[in-house]
Amino acid sequence: MSTKGQCLCGAVKVHPPYSSPTHPLTHTHPLSPQVTVTSHSLSSYPTLCCHCTSCKRRSGGLASYAFLIPAAHVTISDGGSGAHKTTTDTDTASGHPMVRTMCALCGSPVAVVEHSAPQTRCLQYGLFAGEVELPKPKLEMFAGRMEGWEVRVGEDVRERD
């Protein structure tokens, strides 16, 4: 059984784990980037919630929620269309730049690569909305920047990496 995900416009398709490493799931769209997650069930990967200002602005909400997946298990390509964009965010709460990717067609966030974990891809929960039950995040970052009425959700709450 596979889990599918996508950006708001559907141009970025996300195909997390498949049952056989020799037969990956793929979906092609003439203009779309493709994200493929391999090896394990999506729910087996660590999760996080970040309340830093950059994540709030990028997500358009009160926090950013993501699955932490080893880079070796993720493939992102746009088939040469240029729809998958990468930017470097230098104004971060950690003080270290991080790479952020998005769909250039609709603006949906796709992934984050943190300075402290360059071999990990933070794939945004929103890509999987309506497809899987999104788990409560285990790690919660910059909880001190939460709104006063928000409730902490992470089991491991930190201000910094």
C-alpha positions as CSV (number, residue, x, y, z in Angstrom):
1,M,0.0,0.0,0.0
2,S,1.3,3.4,-0.9
3,T,0.6,6.9,0.4
4,K,0.3,9.7,-2.0
5,G,0.8,13.4,-1.4
6,Q,0.9,16.6,-3.5
7,C,1.2,20.3,-3.4
8,L,-1.9,22.5,-3.6
9,C,-2.0,22.6,-7.4
10,G,-0.9,19.0,-7.8
11,A,2.2,19.8,-9.8
12,V,4.4,18.3,-7.1
13,K,3.6,14.6,-6.5
14,V,4.8,12.8,-3.4
15,H,5.0,9.1,-3.3
16,P,6.3,7.8,0.0
17,P,7.2,4.3,0.8
18,Y,6.6,1.4,-1.4
19,S,6.8,-2.3,-0.5
20,S,9.6,-3.3,-2.7
21,P,12.9,-1.4,-3.1
22,T,13.3,-2.8,-6.6
23,H,9.9,-1.5,-7.8
24,P,9.5,2.2,-6.7
25,L,6.3,3.9,-7.2
26,T,6.5,6.8,-9.7
27,H,4.1,9.3,-11.0
28,T,5.0,11.6,-13.8
29,H,3.4,14.9,-14.8
30,P,4.7,16.8,-17.8
31,L,5.4,19.9,-15.7
32,S,5.7,18.6,-12.2
33,P,8.5,17.9,-9.8
34,Q,8.4,14.5,-8.3
35,V,9.1,13.5,-4.7
36,T,9.7,9.9,-3.9
37,V,10.2,8.6,-0.4
38,T,11.5,5.0,-0.1
39,S,12.3,2.4,2.4
40,H,9.9,2.6,5.3
41,S,6.3,3.5,6.1
42,L,5.8,7.2,6.3
43,S,4.6,6.9,9.9
44,S,7.9,5.3,10.9
45,Y,9.9,8.5,10.4
46,P,10.5,11.1,13.1
47,T,8.3,14.2,13.1
48,L,8.6,17.8,14.2
49,C,6.8,21.0,14.7
50,C,8.7,24.3,14.5
51,H,7.4,27.7,15.8
52,C,10.3,29.8,14.5
53,T,9.3,33.0,12.6
54,S,10.7,31.7,9.3
55,C,8.6,28.5,9.6
56,K,5.5,30.5,10.5
57,R,6.0,32.8,7.5
58,R,6.8,29.9,5.1
59,S,3.8,27.8,6.2
60,G,1.3,30.6,6.4
61,G,0.3,29.3,9.9
62,L,1.4,29.1,13.5
63,A,4.1,26.4,12.8
64,S,5.6,24.1,10.3
65,Y,5.0,20.4,10.6
66,A,7.3,17.9,8.9
67,F,8.4,14.3,8.6
68,L,12.2,13.9,9.0
69,I,13.4,11.5,6.2
70,P,16.9,10.6,5.3
71,A,18.0,12.2,2.0
72,A,19.0,8.7,0.7
73,H,15.2,7.8,0.9
74,V,14.0,10.9,-1.0
75,T,14.1,11.8,-4.6
76,I,12.9,15.2,-5.9
77,S,13.0,16.0,-9.5
78,D,11.1,18.3,-11.8
79,G,11.8,16.6,-15.1
80,G,13.6,19.7,-16.3
81,S,10.4,21.9,-16.0
82,G,11.9,24.2,-13.4
83,A,8.7,23.9,-11.2
84,H,10.7,22.8,-8.1
85,K,12.5,25.8,-6.7
86,T,15.1,26.0,-4.0
87,T,15.9,29.0,-1.8
88,T,18.3,29.6,1.0
89,D,16.9,31.2,4.1
90,T,19.6,33.1,6.0
91,D,17.3,34.8,8.6
92,T,16.7,31.7,10.8
93,A,16.2,31.4,14.6
94,S,19.1,28.9,14.8
95,G,21.5,31.5,13.1
96,H,22.4,28.9,10.4
97,P,21.1,29.1,6.8
98,M,18.7,26.4,5.7
99,V,17.5,25.3,2.3
100,R,13.8,25.5,1.6
101,T,12.1,24.1,-1.5
102,M,8.7,24.8,-2.9
103,C,6.4,24.3,-5.9
104,A,7.0,27.4,-8.1
105,L,3.5,27.0,-9.6
106,C,1.4,27.2,-6.4
107,G,3.9,28.2,-3.7
108,S,3.3,25.1,-1.6
109,P,6.3,24.3,0.6
110,V,7.8,20.9,-0.1
111,A,11.0,20.3,1.9
112,V,13.6,21.9,4.3
113,V,17.2,21.0,4.7
114,E,18.6,22.2,8.0
115,H,22.2,23.2,8.5
116,S,22.5,20.9,11.4
117,A,21.2,17.9,9.5
118,P,22.2,18.1,5.8
119,Q,21.4,14.4,5.2
120,T,17.8,14.8,6.3
121,R,14.8,16.2,4.4
122,C,12.0,17.7,6.3
123,L,8.9,16.9,4.1
124,Q,5.9,19.1,5.0
125,Y,2.8,17.5,6.5
126,G,0.6,19.5,4.1
127,L,1.8,17.3,1.2
128,F,0.0,14.4,2.8
129,A,-3.2,16.1,4.0
130,G,-6.3,14.0,3.3
131,E,-4.2,11.0,2.5
132,V,-2.9,9.7,5.8
133,E,-3.6,10.5,9.5
134,L,-0.9,13.0,10.3
135,P,0.8,12.1,13.5
136,K,1.3,14.3,16.5
137,P,4.9,15.6,16.2
138,K,7.4,14.2,18.6
139,L,9.9,17.1,18.5
140,E,8.7,20.7,18.9
141,M,11.2,23.5,18.2
142,F,11.1,27.1,19.4
143,A,8.1,26.5,21.6
144,G,8.8,29.9,23.3
145,R,7.6,31.6,20.2
146,M,4.2,30.0,20.3
147,E,1.1,32.2,20.7
148,G,-0.1,32.3,24.3
149,W,-3.2,30.3,23.6
150,E,-1.4,27.5,21.7
151,V,-0.9,24.1,23.5
152,R,2.5,22.3,23.2
153,V,2.2,19.1,21.3
154,G,5.7,17.6,21.1
155,E,7.1,15.0,23.5
156,D,10.6,16.6,23.2
157,V,10.3,20.4,23.4
158,R,13.4,22.5,22.6
159,E,14.3,26.1,21.9
160,R,17.3,25.3,19.7
161,D,18.9,22.3,18.0
